[in-house]
């Protein structure tokens, strides 16, 4: 069976020039996730935003560290689905 990799990228949160940082991971590398599960919390000023898993599968890579400044389109995580 072929395994597919799905990327989670930072969407445009329509927050202007507010700096967005990674705040809290809700899944460990290797953990199974379900599409829609909270995967990563980001902080933009005083606003927190939960980013959901874009697919069900296994989280195989975290691409950003906590407190790291992020830009729109930045690769955040990779999920492997079967």
Buried (B, 14 or more C-beta within 10 A) or exposed (E): EEEEEBEBBBEEBEEEEEEBBBBEBBBEEEEEBEEEBBBBBBBBEEEEBEBBBBBBBBBBBBBBEEEEEBEEEBEBBBBBBE
